[in-house]
Amino acid sequence: MLNIFIQVCLTILSLLPIVLSQVKSDKIRRYDCIAGIIAQPFWFAYGWYSEAWSLCFLGIVYSGVFAYGFYGKWLKPPVRLT
């Protein structure tokens, strides 16, 4: 039962950042990295559960990529052209 729950969460939370990244609205598109970060614990749990250690490693790498996107879209001061 836990395996099915993890796979459903993986499916939804892994497709959501892709969909959000294609939306035309900047206000909505900036949430793609947040959805990606939320999905990473499920990837790590599935990798651990199935002993697919490469998934655990990719989860760490993807977390870094999504964290970089979060920094760029939410924390970095906007560039002002003068």
Secondary structure, DSSP 8 states (H G I E B T S, - for coil): -HHHHHHHHHHHHHHHHHHHHT-S-HHHHTTHHHHHHHHHHHHHHHHHHTT-HHHHHHHHHHHHHHHHHHIIIIIS------
